[in-house]
Amino acid sequence: MKFDASTHLIQPLESSLSTFVIIIFALALRFWFQRNNVLLPDVIFNAILPLLKGSNSLWYVLGVILMSKLLWFIGLNGNSLILVGLVPLMVINNAQNLVAYQNDMAIPFILSTGFLFFEMGVLPLATAILLFSKNKQQKGRAKLGIGPAMFNFQETILTGLPLTFNGHYLIPYLLSSGLSVSISYLAMANFMISKPLFAMSFALPGFIGAFLSTMDWKALVLWVVLYALCTLIYWPFIHHNDTLKPINQDDHLNNT
């Protein structure tokens, strides 16, 4: 067995060099902060301040939700990558909403944990397949996925149907989410329904979470209307998908 001395020498040197560069950079950064009387927490806060200021706008909320959906579409967990970073902000907004409510003041924030119950997820897709699809295979998968989807567990539909990398359902997937978020936001901004006050478990069914987080019966009615509307959005796409000729796997293998 040959001993490759060059490899055993290069690997420790590469590791040491990268560590040395990081240490030098950290020391230089610390020296610059001390010389200019700048605190690192202030730098971080000033960097994220524009995001915090815009967090209560419709475009911010819509952008965050749609980005999360696009990540789910390409097989990445959008909740872990996008929404989980907003949880501290939404919890703070919840707390400020409660303080305002207790002091008989106007509730300031729409983006809070309770608002996410108004985003329909994949439940309308599973429902639409069961109602409108003639594809027995898809119906079977929808039957398996609709139960978890009611409790906001989307993976069965996303990976089992699949919705991931399925171009037939990308447009209604984004459209239903964007429409439900926009209508809910505008309804709250125009005082048609109450803004969310309480933080609830995400495992609650959407209609229960929407009602308990706002304590407003009109929020429950809005959720039902959005659910029906988003289900209908999928209908033409499901009909088109049923007209497509299924791929014969044996023929596909023979041609490759």
C-alpha positions in Angstrom: 0.0 0.0 0.0 1.5 3.3 -1.1 1.6 6.3 1.3 0.7 9.5 -0.5 2.5 12.1 1.5 1.4 15.0 -0.6 -2.3 14.3 0.1 -1.7 13.9 3.8 0.2 17.2 3.9 -2.2 19.3 1.7 -5.4 18.4 3.6 -4.2 19.8 7.0 -2.7 22.8 5.3 -6.0 23.6 3.5 -7.9 23.3 6.8 -5.5 25.4 8.7 -5.4 28.1 5.9 -9.2 28.4 5.9 -9.3 28.7 9.7 -6.5 31.3 9.6 -8.4 33.4 7.0 -11.6 33.3 9.1 -9.8 34.4 12.2 -8.0 37.2 10.4 -11.4 38.4 8.9 -13.1 38.2 12.3 -10.3 40.2 14.0 -10.3 42.8 11.3 -14.1 43.2 11.6 -13.9 43.5 15.3 -11.2 46.1 15.1 -13.3 48.1 12.6 -16.3 48.0 14.9 -14.3 49.1 17.9 -12.6 51.9 16.0 -16.0 53.3 14.7 -17.9 52.7 17.9 -20.3 50.3 16.1 -22.1 47.4 17.8 -22.7 44.2 15.8 -26.4 43.9 17.1 -27.0 47.4 15.7 -25.7 46.4 12.3 -27.9 43.3 12.2 -30.9 45.3 13.4 -30.4 48.0 10.8 -30.0 45.4 8.1 -33.4 43.7 8.8 -35.2 46.9 9.7 -36.6 47.5 6.2 -38.0 44.0 6.2 -39.6 44.6 9.5 -41.2 47.9 8.4 -42.7 46.3 5.3 -43.9 43.1 7.1 -47.4 44.3 7.5 -48.0 45.1 3.8 -49.9 42.9 1.4 -47.0 42.6 -1.0 -44.7 41.4 1.7 -47.1 38.8 3.0 -48.0 37.7 -0.5 -44.3 37.5 -1.6 -43.4 35.4 1.5 -46.3 32.9 1.0 -45.7 32.5 -2.8 -41.9 32.0 -2.3 -42.7 29.3 0.2 -45.0 27.6 -2.3 -42.4 27.7 -5.1 -39.9 26.1 -2.8 -42.4 23.3 -2.0 -42.9 22.9 -5.8 -39.2 22.2 -6.4 -39.1 19.7 -3.6 -37.8 21.9 -0.7 -39.6 22.5 2.6 -40.8 26.0 2.1 -42.1 26.2 5.7 -38.7 25.4 7.1 -36.8 27.7 4.7 -39.1 30.7 4.6 -41.9 30.7 7.1 -39.9 29.5 10.1 -37.8 32.6 9.9 -41.0 34.7 10.3 -42.2 32.9 13.4 -40.5 35.2 15.9 -41.9 38.3 14.0 -45.4 36.8 14.0 -45.2 35.9 17.7 -44.2 39.5 18.5 -47.0 40.8 16.3 -49.4 38.5 18.2 -48.3 39.9 21.5 -48.7 43.5 20.3 -52.1 42.7 19.0 -53.1 41.4 22.4 -51.8 44.4 24.2 -53.7 46.7 21.8 -56.9 44.6 22.3 -56.6 44.8 26.1 -56.2 48.5 26.0 -59.1 49.1 23.6 -56.8 50.2 20.8 -56.8 49.4 17.1 -55.2 46.0 16.4 -52.1 46.9 14.4 -50.8 43.7 12.7 -52.3 41.3 10.2 -49.2 39.1 9.7 -49.3 36.8 12.7 -49.5 33.1 13.4 -53.3 33.1 13.1 -53.2 34.6 9.6 -51.6 31.5 8.2 -54.9 29.6 8.7 -56.4 31.6 5.9 -53.9 30.2 3.4 -55.6 27.1 2.0 -52.6 24.9 1.3 -53.3 21.6 -0.6 -56.7 20.9 0.9 -58.6 22.4 -2.0 -56.5 20.3 -4.5 -57.3 17.1 -2.7 -61.0 18.1 -2.5 -61.2 19.1 -6.2 -59.6 15.8 -7.3 -62.2 13.8 -5.3 -65.0 15.9 -6.7 -64.0 16.4 -10.4 -61.3 14.0 -11.4 -61.9 10.8 -13.4 -58.4 9.5 -12.8 -58.8 6.6 -10.3 -55.1 6.6 -9.4 -55.2 10.3 -8.5 -58.5 9.8 -6.6 -56.9 7.1 -4.5 -53.9 9.3 -3.6 -56.3 12.2 -2.8 -58.3 10.0 -0.5 -55.0 9.2 1.4 -53.9 12.8 1.5 -57.1 14.7 2.4 -57.1 13.6 6.0 -53.6 14.9 6.8 -54.2 18.0 4.6 -57.2 18.9 6.9 -54.7 19.2 9.7 -52.2 21.1 7.6 -49.8 18.2 6.9 -49.2 18.7 3.1 -46.5 16.2 2.4 -48.8 13.3 1.4 -50.3 15.4 -1.4 -47.1 17.2 -2.3 -44.9 14.1 -2.8 -47.6 11.4 -3.2 -49.8 12.9 -5.9 -47.3 14.4 -6.7 -47.6 18.1 -6.7 -43.9 18.6 -6.6 -42.5 19.2 -10.2 -46.0 18.7 -11.5 -46.5 21.6 -14.0 -50.2 20.8 -14.5 -51.0 22.1 -11.1 -48.4 24.8 -10.6 -50.6 27.7 -11.8 -53.7 26.8 -9.6 -51.4 26.0 -6.7 -50.0 29.5 -6.7 -53.2 31.2 -7.8 -55.3 29.6 -5.0 -52.7 30.5 -2.3 -52.3 34.1 -3.6 -56.0 34.7 -3.9 -56.8 33.3 -0.4 -54.0 35.4 1.1 -55.0 38.6 -0.7 -58.7 38.3 0.0 -58.1 37.6 3.7 -55.6 40.4 4.0 -57.9 43.0 2.4 -60.9 41.8 4.5 -58.8 42.3 7.7 -57.3 45.6 6.5 -60.9 47.0 5.8 -62.2 45.7 9.1 -64.6 43.2 7.6 -63.2 40.6 9.9 -61.1 40.8 13.0 -57.3 40.6 12.8 -55.7 37.6 14.5 -55.2 37.8 18.2 -54.2 34.4 19.5 -51.4 32.0 18.5 -52.9 28.5 17.8 -51.3 25.2 16.9 -50.7 24.8 13.2 -52.1 21.3 13.4 -55.6 22.6 13.9 -57.9 22.3 11.0 -58.0 25.6 9.1 -61.6 26.6 9.8 -61.1 26.0 13.6 -57.8 27.9 13.6 -59.3 30.8 11.7 -62.1 31.2 14.1 -60.2 30.7 17.4 -57.3 33.0 16.4 -59.7 35.9 15.6 -62.7 34.9 17.8 -64.9 36.2 14.9 -67.6 34.1 13.3 -67.2 36.1 10.1 -63.6 34.7 9.8 -65.1 31.2 9.8 -67.5 32.2 7.0 -64.6 33.7 5.0 -62.6 30.5 5.4 -65.4 28.4 4.0 -65.9 30.8 1.1 -62.2 30.7 0.3 -62.1 27.0 0.6 -64.9 26.6 -2.0 -63.4 29.2 -4.3 -59.9 27.6 -4.2 -61.4 24.2 -4.9 -63.2 25.6 -8.0 -59.9 27.1 -9.2 -58.5 23.6 -9.7 -61.5 22.3 -11.7 -60.4 23.3 -15.2 -56.8 22.1 -14.6 -58.0 18.7 -13.3 -60.3 18.4 -16.3 -57.4 19.1 -18.6 -55.2 16.7 -16.8 -57.8 13.9 -17.2 -57.8 14.4 -21.0 -54.0 13.8 -21.2 -53.0 10.3 -22.4 -51.2 8.4 -19.6 -47.6 7.4 -20.3 -47.2 3.6 -20.9 -44.1 2.8 -18.8 -43.3 -0.3 -20.8 -43.3 1.6 -24.1 -41.2 4.3 -22.5 -38.6 1.8 -21.4 -38.5 0.1 -24.7 -37.9 3.4 -26.5 -34.9 4.3 -24.2 
